[in-house]
Amino acid sequence: YKEMSWGRWYGRCTKPCWAFVCAILFFVLLVVAAVTPWYVLSLNQNDGDNISSTLYYWKGAWEDVDMKEGPNGRKYSHTQWVEWSQMGSDRPKTFYVWAASLQAGAAAVALVFALLILGVWLWSTYTAQIAHHLFCNLTKWCVALVGLVAFCANIAGWALFIAFPHALYDSNLCKPTPTTHDDTHWCDSFSGSDTIGDTDYLWGPSVGWIVAVVAAAPAVVSVVLVVLTATTSAAHYTSVGQQQPQDTRLFLNHNFT
């Protein structure tokens, strides 16, 4: 029964229906990206004796350290939250907050985009009629433009964040090598890895940034489906209070006795 219900629903879902689903997915992914870390720095020393990771969120950084006391000593863990104000510069905060603000704006516009799709094509003819009058019979193009704005804000947010590692240099959060003293690792590249002696370094984007990038896909699909959807001009809608179509009136006036 469930398989039949899914098949019937799948077959009845039209372009606006799928556009709405993609728009909601776009919004949900942006919310997930906002609450997860966007960048990670990790250190692994002596094959796991000492492990350290730093996850960057929009409010600061979360540090998690596992250390071993001596060659045969026990391991202990230490975690702490580091505020932006505790860092040596405001540049990391500036880059992150700007990127997060663009994502928040994209999420807000994406929600409006989804509601417009719902109101114009899926809710009722009355909301569709209001939308057509409001947008001067350019409904689908105006709705698509709203989706495009959300998509562009999303792209701008995660693209701007690519410069985040360079901002870490001003906060003295780079690791120069003992040989050249000028390889600043994550301050020179967005992602990468290196080994110095018995220590492995790894840095790059974390879950939040990756999810923000993936969110662009359903946004594009939704906008394209809106553009491909046929719309009816406002003149084809019957205004509220006008007479019903002839065939409906005949049906209502028919004597069944």
ZAKESE-718421 format. One record per residue (C-alpha): residue number from 1; residue in three letters; x, y, z. Coordinates in Angstrom, 1 decimal, padded with zeros to 4 digits. Layout:
 num residuo   east  north     up
 NUM     Ala      X      Y      Z
...
! end
This chain:
 num residuo   east  north     up
   1     Tyr  000.0  000.0  000.0
   2     Lys  002.8  002.4  000.9
   3     Glu  004.6  001.7 -002.4
   4     Met  001.3  002.4 -004.3
   5     Ser  000.8  005.6 -002.4
   6     Trp  004.3  006.8 -003.1
   7     Gly  003.9  005.9 -006.8
   8     Arg  000.7  007.8 -007.1
   9     Trp  002.1  010.8 -005.4
  10     Tyr  005.3  010.7 -007.5
  11     Gly  003.2  010.6 -010.7
  12     Arg  001.0  013.5 -009.7
  13     Cys  003.9  015.8 -008.6
  14     Thr  004.1  018.4 -011.3
  15     Lys  006.9  020.9 -012.1
  16     Pro  005.7  023.4 -009.5
  17     Cys  005.5  020.6 -007.0
  18     Trp  009.1  019.5 -007.5
  19     Ala  010.2  023.1 -007.5
  20     Phe  008.6  023.6 -004.1
  21     Val  010.3  020.4 -002.8
  22     Cys  013.7  021.6 -004.1
  23     Ala  013.1  025.1 -002.6
  24     Ile  012.3  023.6  000.8
  25     Leu  015.4  021.3  000.5
  26     Phe  017.5  024.4 -000.3
  27     Phe  016.2  026.1  002.8
  28     Val  016.8  023.1  005.1
  29     Leu  020.4  022.7  003.8
  30     Leu  021.1  026.4  004.5
  31     Val  019.8  026.0  008.1
  32     Val  022.0  022.9  008.6
  33     Ala  025.0  024.8  007.2
  34     Ala  024.4  027.7  009.6
  35     Val  024.6  025.5  012.7
  36     Thr  027.6  023.3  011.7
  37     Pro  031.3  024.2  011.6
  38     Trp  032.7  025.6  008.4
  39     Tyr  036.4  025.0  008.8
  40     Val  038.7  022.5  010.7
  41     Leu  042.3  022.4  011.6
  42     Ser  043.7  019.1  013.0
  43     Leu  047.0  017.8  014.3
  44     Asn  048.1  014.1  014.8
  45     Gln  051.4  013.5  016.6
  46     Asn  053.2  010.2  017.2
  47     Asp  050.6  008.1  015.5
  48     Gly  047.8  009.3  017.7
  49     Asp  049.5  010.0  021.0
  50     Asn  048.6  013.7  020.7
  51     Ile  045.5  014.7  018.7
  52     Ser  044.2  018.2  018.4
  53     Ser  041.4  019.6  016.3
  54     Thr  039.9  023.1  016.0
  55     Leu  036.4  023.6  014.5
  56     Tyr  035.3  027.1  013.5
  57     Tyr  031.7  028.1  014.0
  58     Trp  030.1  031.5  013.3
  59     Lys  030.5  032.4  017.0
  60     Gly  034.1  031.2  017.5
  61     Ala  036.2  028.1  017.6
  62     Trp  035.9  024.8  019.5
  63     Glu  039.2  023.2  020.5
  64     Asp  039.4  019.5  021.3
  65     Val  042.8  018.1  022.5
  66     Asp  043.8  014.5  023.5
  67     Met  047.3  014.4  025.0
  68     Lys  049.4  011.6  026.4
  69     Glu  051.5  012.3  029.5
  70     Gly  055.0  010.8  028.9
  71     Pro  055.9  007.6  026.8
  72     Asn  053.8  005.3  029.0
  73     Gly  051.5  007.8  030.6
  74     Arg  047.8  008.0  030.5
  75     Lys  045.9  010.2  028.0
  76     Tyr  043.8  013.1  029.0
  77     Ser  041.3  015.2  027.1
  78     His  040.8  019.0  027.1
  79     Thr  038.1  021.0  025.3
  80     Gln  037.4  024.7  025.3
  81     Trp  035.5  027.3  023.4
  82     Val  037.5  030.2  022.0
  83     Glu  035.6  033.5  021.3
  84     Trp  036.5  035.6  018.4
  85     Ser  037.6  038.3  020.8
  86     Gln  040.3  036.0  022.2
  87     Met  042.0  035.8  018.9
  88     Gly  044.8  038.1  017.7
  89     Ser  042.7  039.8  015.0
  90     Asp  039.1  040.5  014.0
  91     Arg  039.7  039.4  010.4
  92     Pro  038.6  035.8  010.9
  93     Lys  035.5  036.9  012.6
  94     Thr  034.8  039.5  009.8
  95     Phe  035.1  036.9  007.0
  96     Tyr  033.1  034.3  008.9
  97     Val  030.3  036.7  009.9
  98     Trp  030.0  038.1  006.4
  99     Ala  029.7  034.6  004.9
 100     Ala  027.2  033.5  007.6
 101     Ser  025.1  036.7  007.0
 102     Leu  024.9  036.0  003.3
 103     Gln  023.8  032.4  004.1
 104     Ala  021.2  033.7  006.5
 105     Gly  019.9  036.1  003.9
 106     Ala  019.8  033.3  001.4
 107     Ala  017.8  031.1  003.8
 108     Ala  015.3  033.9  004.4
 109     Val  014.8  034.5  000.7
 110     Ala  014.7  030.8  000.0
 111     Leu  011.8  030.5  002.4
 112     Val  010.0  033.3  000.7
 113     Phe  010.7  031.6 -002.7
 114     Ala  009.1  028.4 -001.5
 115     Leu  006.1  030.2 -000.1
 116     Leu  005.6  032.0 -003.5
 117     Ile  005.7  028.7 -005.3
 118     Leu  003.2  027.3 -002.9
 119     Gly  000.9  030.3 -003.3
 120     Val  001.1  030.7 -007.0
 121     Trp  000.8  027.1 -008.2
 122     Leu -000.1  024.7 -005.4
 123     Trp -002.4  026.4 -002.8
 124     Ser -005.5  027.8 -004.6
 125     Thr -006.6  029.8 -007.6
 126     Tyr -007.3  032.8 -005.3
 127     Thr -003.7  033.1 -004.2
 128     Ala -002.6  032.5 -007.8
 129     Gln -004.9  035.3 -009.0
 130     Ile -003.6  037.7 -006.4
 131     Ala  000.0  036.9 -007.4
 132     His -000.7  037.4 -011.1
 133     His -002.2  040.8 -010.4
 134     Leu  000.6  041.7 -008.0
 135     Phe  003.3  040.8 -010.4
 136     Cys  001.6  042.2 -013.5
 137     Asn  001.3  038.8 -015.3
 138     Leu  005.1  038.3 -014.9
 139     Thr  004.5  035.9 -012.1
 140     Lys  006.9  033.0 -012.9
 141     Trp  009.7  035.4 -013.8
 142     Cys  009.3  037.3 -010.5
 143     Val  009.2  034.1 -008.5
 144     Ala  012.3  032.8 -010.4
 145     Leu  014.1  036.1 -009.7
 146     Val  013.5  035.6 -006.0
 147     Gly  015.0  032.1 -006.2
 148     Leu  017.9  033.5 -008.2
 149     Val  018.6  036.1 -005.5
 150     Ala  018.7  033.3 -002.8
 151     Phe  021.0  031.2 -005.1
 152     Cys  023.4  034.2 -005.6
 153     Ala  023.5  035.0 -001.9
 154     Asn  024.3  031.3 -001.2
 155     Ile  027.1  031.3 -003.8
 156     Ala  028.5  034.6 -002.5
 157     Gly  028.6  033.3  001.1
 158     Trp  030.6  030.2  000.6
 159     Ala  032.8  031.7 -002.1
 160     Leu  033.7  034.6  000.2
 161     Phe  034.7  032.0  002.9
 162     Ile  037.4  030.6  000.7
 163     Ala  039.5  033.6  001.8
 164     Phe  039.0  032.7  005.5
 165     Pro  042.4  030.9  005.9
 166     His  044.2  034.1  004.8
 167     Ala  042.5  035.9  007.7
 168     Leu  044.0  033.4  010.1
 169     Tyr  047.4  034.8  009.4
 170     Asp  046.6  038.0  011.3
 171     Ser  045.6  036.0  014.3
 172     Asn  048.9  034.1  014.5
 173     Leu  047.1  030.8  013.9
 174     Cys  049.5  029.5  011.2
 175     Lys  052.2  026.8  011.6
 176     Pro  055.5  027.6  009.9
 177     Thr  057.8  024.7  009.2
 178     Pro  061.1  024.3  011.1
 179     Thr  063.1  024.2  007.9
 180     Thr  061.9  027.1  005.8
 181     His  059.9  029.1  008.4
 182     Asp  057.8  030.6  005.7
 183     Asp  055.3  027.8  004.9
 184     Thr  052.2  029.0  006.7
 185     His  050.1  026.0  005.8
 186     Trp  046.4  026.8  006.2
 187     Cys  047.1  030.5  005.8
 188     Asp  048.2  029.9  002.2
 189     Ser  045.6  027.3  001.0
 190     Phe  042.0  026.6  001.7
 191     Ser  042.6  022.9  002.2
 192     Gly  045.6  020.6  002.4
 193     Ser  047.9  018.4  004.5
 194     Asp  051.5  018.2  005.5
 195     Thr  053.8  016.2  007.7
 196     Ile  056.6  017.8  009.8
 197     Gly  058.6  015.2  011.7
 198     Asp  056.2  013.0  013.6
 199     Thr  053.3  015.4  013.3
 200     Asp  050.6  015.3  010.6
 201     Tyr  048.7  018.4  009.8
 202     Leu  045.3  018.5  008.1
 203     Trp  043.2  021.5  007.3
 204     Gly  040.2  022.3  005.1
 205     Pro  036.4  023.0  004.9
 206     Ser  034.2  021.3  007.3
 207     Val  030.5  020.0  007.2
 208     Gly  028.9  023.5  007.2
 209     Trp  030.8  024.8  004.1
 210     Ile  030.3  021.6  002.2
 211     Val  026.5  021.6  002.9
 212     Ala  026.3  025.2  001.8
 213     Val  027.9  024.3 -001.5
 214     Val  025.6  021.3 -002.0
 215     Ala  022.6  023.5 -001.3
 216     Ala  023.2  025.4 -004.6
 217     Ala  022.1  022.3 -006.5
 218     Pro  018.4  022.2 -005.4
 219     Ala  018.3  025.9 -005.7
 220     Val  019.2  025.8 -009.4
 221     Val  016.8  022.9 -010.1
 222     Ser  014.0  024.8 -008.4
 223     Val  014.6  028.0 -010.4
 224     Val  014.8  026.1 -013.7
 225     Leu  011.5  024.3 -012.9
 226     Val  009.8  027.6 -012.1
 227     Val  011.0  029.1 -015.5
 228     Leu  009.7  026.0 -017.3
 229     Thr  006.3  026.1 -015.7
 230     Ala  003.5  027.5 -017.7
 231     Thr  001.4  030.3 -016.1
 232     Thr -002.0  031.7 -016.7
 233     Ser -002.6  035.4 -017.1
 234     Ala -004.8  037.2 -014.6
 235     Ala -007.4  037.7 -017.2
 236     His -008.2  034.0 -017.3
 237     Tyr -009.2  033.9 -013.6
 238     Thr -012.7  034.6 -012.4
 239     Ser -012.8  037.4 -009.9
 240     Val -014.3  036.7 -006.5
 241     Gly -018.0  037.5 -006.6
 242     Gln -018.4  037.0 -010.4
 243     Gln -020.8  034.4 -011.8
 244     Gln -019.7  030.8 -012.0
 245     Pro -019.0  029.2 -015.4
 246     Gln -022.1  028.1 -017.4
 247     Asp -021.5  024.4 -017.0
 248     Thr -021.2  024.7 -013.2
 249     Arg -024.4  026.8 -013.0
 250     Leu -026.3  024.2 -015.0
 251     Phe -025.2  021.5 -012.7
 252     Leu -026.2  023.4 -009.6
 253     Asn -029.6  024.3 -011.0
 254     His -030.4  020.8 -012.2
 255     Asn -033.5  019.3 -010.6
 256     Phe -032.6  015.8 -009.3
 257     Thr -036.2  015.0 -008.2
! end
